[in-house]
């Protein structure tokens, strides 16, 4: 598990990004809300749960978990006192025929990645933001990403009980990775459907909208 501070200036608020498979801090570095430090977490070949006091200096903590990051957040953020927790393009059951990526589809994706690389997957996942982010895709070695995906497949099959109190779940109706119907089946009334591909951060309003709600609630 890797941690990368995009901003660490002693701001009163913290945004904790639990990113998806193969992503890194470049996925959200274009977001720069005032008054917030930003911590990105990715590469879930190992998991290190956060301690309750780790973010105690912050007035408020907002969690945005994307894709496999939803599952990773369930495993690492149980002691984090967040004011708002938003799942984006994922569920706590990332490889699941009812609530996540169907097992056969996941294995077909894994075989395709091993055979021809990640470009097709990235184009499907990132949509219109592919060209902007493509220069950064090779900064993590591809073999590391494949290794991570294999680990995620095995570990996500381990039984556990989700326990985070999610505020909302953003479901992209153009998501070509996680089937929208499966996400809607899991999240039910917490689902917020948006016209998005799998990658949600191309719309900065997704993040800023929830931050404004927290700020208004705290006034």
C-alpha positions as semicolon CSV with decimal commas, in nm:
position;residue;x (nm);y (nm);z (nm)
1;X;0,000;0,000;0,000
2;X;0,149;0,329;-0,109
3;X;0,070;0,672;0,031
4;X;0,134;0,997;-0,153
5;X;0,060;1,340;-0,009
6;X;-0,049;1,576;-0,285
7;X;-0,090;1,852;-0,027
8;X;0,033;1,851;0,333
9;X;0,028;2,209;0,453
10;X;-0,152;2,180;0,785
11;X;-0,492;2,266;0,640
12;X;-0,796;2,215;0,864
13;X;-0,951;1,951;0,638
14;X;-0,821;1,627;0,488
15;X;-0,931;1,451;0,172
16;X;-0,836;1,084;0,172
17;X;-0,840;0,931;-0,175
18;X;-0,844;0,552;-0,189
19;X;-0,769;0,507;-0,558
20;X;-0,846;0,221;-0,794
21;X;-0,634;-0,054;-0,942
22;X;-0,328;0,063;-1,138
23;X;-0,390;0,428;-1,048
24;X;-0,162;0,670;-0,868
25;X;-0,175;1,032;-0,753
26;X;-0,192;1,164;-1,111
27;X;-0,557;1,055;-1,119
28;X;-0,656;1,336;-0,880
29;X;-0,369;1,587;-0,887
30;X;-0,579;1,831;-1,092
31;X;-0,809;1,871;-0,793
32;X;-0,693;2,143;-0,554
33;X;-0,971;2,256;-0,320
34;X;-0,872;2,531;-0,078
35;X;-0,843;2,444;0,288
36;X;-0,765;2,074;0,243
37;X;-0,463;1,851;0,260
38;X;-0,489;1,559;0,016
39;X;-0,358;1,206;0,071
40;X;-0,368;0,946;-0,207
41;X;-0,351;0,573;-0,133
42;X;-0,298;0,307;-0,400
43;X;-0,125;-0,024;-0,482
44;X;-0,307;-0,268;-0,259
45;X;-0,070;-0,562;-0,276
46;X;-0,030;-0,497;0,096
47;X;-0,279;-0,331;0,328
48;X;-0,201;-0,122;0,636
49;X;-0,508;-0,017;0,836
50;X;-0,507;0,345;0,950
51;X;-0,499;0,405;1,325
52;X;-0,779;0,605;1,485
53;X;-0,542;0,886;1,587
54;X;-0,363;0,912;1,254
55;X;-0,578;1,200;1,127
56;X;-0,693;1,339;1,461
57;X;-0,534;1,679;1,395
58;X;-0,785;1,752;1,118
59;X;-1,113;1,928;1,179
60;X;-1,282;1,709;0,920
61;X;-1,190;1,411;0,704
62;X;-1,356;1,329;0,372
63;X;-1,307;0,988;0,214
64;X;-1,339;0,935;-0,160
65;X;-1,291;0,570;-0,258
66;X;-1,280;0,476;-0,623
67;X;-1,325;0,133;-0,782
68;X;-1,118;-0,129;-0,592
69;X;-1,046;0,150;-0,347
70;X;-1,394;0,094;-0,201
71;X;-1,292;-0,257;-0,096
72;X;-0,952;-0,130;0,024
73;X;-1,120;0,143;0,231
74;X;-1,335;-0,117;0,402
75;X;-1,016;-0,301;0,500
76;X;-0,809;0,000;0,609
77;X;-1,035;0,290;0,712
78;X;-1,258;0,133;0,975
79;X;-1,102;0,343;1,250
80;X;-1,096;0,667;1,049
81;X;-1,354;0,914;1,179
82;X;-1,469;1,057;0,847
83;X;-1,733;1,326;0,813
84;X;-1,827;1,203;0,467
85;X;-1,746;0,879;0,284
86;X;-1,825;0,857;-0,087
87;X;-1,782;0,545;-0,299
88;X;-1,725;0,604;-0,671
89;X;-1,750;0,338;-0,940
90;X;-1,721;0,042;-0,706
91;X;-1,862;-0,163;-0,419
92;X;-1,719;-0,350;-0,119
93;X;-1,752;-0,666;-0,335
94;X;-1,539;-0,582;-0,639
95;X;-1,539;-0,933;-0,791
96;X;-1,893;-1,057;-0,754
97;X;-2,160;-1,170;-1,000
98;X;-2,432;-0,968;-0,824
99;X;-2,259;-0,664;-0,677
100;X;-1,929;-0,615;-0,860
101;X;-1,740;-0,721;-1,171
102;X;-1,866;-1,068;-1,268
103;X;-1,599;-1,329;-1,207
104;X;-1,583;-1,444;-1,570
105;X;-1,549;-1,087;-1,696
106;X;-1,275;-1,017;-1,445
107;X;-1,075;-1,325;-1,547
108;X;-1,120;-1,234;-1,915
109;X;-0,986;-0,885;-1,841
110;X;-0,688;-1,031;-1,657
111;X;-0,609;-1,262;-1,951
112;X;-0,643;-0,973;-2,195
113;X;-0,409;-0,753;-1,992
114;X;-0,148;-1,027;-1,981
115;X;-0,176;-1,080;-2,353
116;X;-0,198;-0,731;-2,499
117;X;-0,137;-0,475;-2,225
118;X;-0,358;-0,214;-2,063
119;X;-0,438;0,035;-2,340
120;X;-0,781;-0,108;-2,422
121;X;-0,871;-0,127;-2,054
122;X;-0,752;0,229;-1,992
123;X;-0,953;0,369;-2,283
124;X;-1,267;0,199;-2,148
125;X;-1,200;0,309;-1,791
126;X;-1,094;0,672;-1,843
127;X;-1,314;0,773;-2,134
128;X;-1,257;1,130;-2,251
129;X;-0,979;1,176;-1,992
130;X;-0,763;0,902;-2,144
131;X;-0,545;1,137;-2,351
132;X;-0,482;1,367;-2,054
133;X;-0,373;1,084;-1,826
134;X;-0,202;0,853;-2,077
135;X;0,147;1,007;-2,028
136;X;0,140;0,890;-1,666
137;X;0,020;0,533;-1,716
138;X;0,371;0,392;-1,749
139;X;0,512;0,542;-1,431
140;X;0,417;0,227;-1,242
141;X;0,573;-0,085;-1,401
142;X;0,312;-0,291;-1,581
143;X;0,425;-0,611;-1,411
144;X;0,359;-0,448;-1,074
145;X;0,007;-0,364;-1,185
146;X;-0,057;-0,719;-1,302
147;X;0,074;-0,850;-0,973
148;X;-0,156;-0,613;-0,786
149;X;-0,460;-0,724;-0,988
150;X;-0,387;-1,089;-0,912
151;X;-0,358;-1,012;-0,542
152;X;-0,682;-0,814;-0,549
153;X;-0,862;-1,101;-0,718
154;X;-0,751;-1,346;-0,450
155;X;-0,797;-1,118;-0,148
156;X;-1,136;-0,984;-0,253
157;X;-1,266;-1,342;-0,247
158;X;-1,191;-1,368;0,125
159;X;-1,513;-1,344;0,328
160;X;-1,562;-1,030;0,536
161;X;-1,842;-0,802;0,648
162;X;-1,842;-0,442;0,516
163;X;-1,877;-0,197;0,801
164;X;-1,807;0,159;0,682
165;X;-2,092;0,407;0,700
166;X;-2,096;0,530;0,342
167;X;-2,263;0,865;0,281
168;X;-2,331;0,807;-0,087
169;X;-2,220;0,603;-0,387
170;X;-2,165;0,763;-0,727
171;X;-2,255;0,527;-1,013
172;X;-2,147;0,623;-1,363
173;X;-2,409;0,522;-1,616
174;X;-2,132;0,484;-1,877
175;X;-1,910;0,269;-1,656
176;X;-1,757;-0,004;-1,876
177;X;-1,567;-0,173;-1,591
178;X;-1,809;-0,213;-1,299
179;X;-2,159;-0,291;-1,436
180;X;-2,387;-0,005;-1,327
181;X;-2,674;-0,249;-1,262
182;X;-2,461;-0,441;-1,013
183;X;-2,357;-0,123;-0,831
184;X;-2,718;-0,008;-0,813
185;X;-2,819;-0,348;-0,677
186;X;-2,570;-0,314;-0,394
187;X;-2,602;0,056;-0,304
188;X;-2,978;0,088;-0,347
189;X;-3,096;0,423;-0,201
190;X;-2,739;0,546;-0,149
191;X;-2,668;0,538;-0,523
192;X;-2,632;0,867;-0,711
193;X;-2,632;0,809;-1,087
194;X;-2,412;1,042;-1,292
195;X;-2,327;1,056;-1,667
196;X;-1,972;0,929;-1,611
197;X;-1,735;0,657;-1,728
198;X;-1,556;0,439;-1,473
199;X;-1,312;0,723;-1,398
200;X;-1,512;0,981;-1,201
201;X;-1,261;1,258;-1,135
202;X;-1,285;1,410;-1,482
203;X;-1,580;1,598;-1,332
204;X;-1,429;1,812;-1,052
205;X;-1,781;1,889;-0,932
206;X;-1,809;1,535;-0,794
207;X;-1,553;1,621;-0,525
208;X;-1,632;1,989;-0,476
209;X;-2,004;1,922;-0,440
210;X;-1,958;1,692;-0,142
211;X;-1,701;1,925;0,014
212;X;-1,945;2,217;-0,006
213;X;-2,211;2,005;0,160
214;X;-1,976;1,925;0,449
215;X;-1,881;2,293;0,485
216;X;-2,246;2,395;0,491
217;X;-2,332;2,126;0,745
218;X;-2,052;2,243;0,974
219;X;-2,155;2,609;0,977
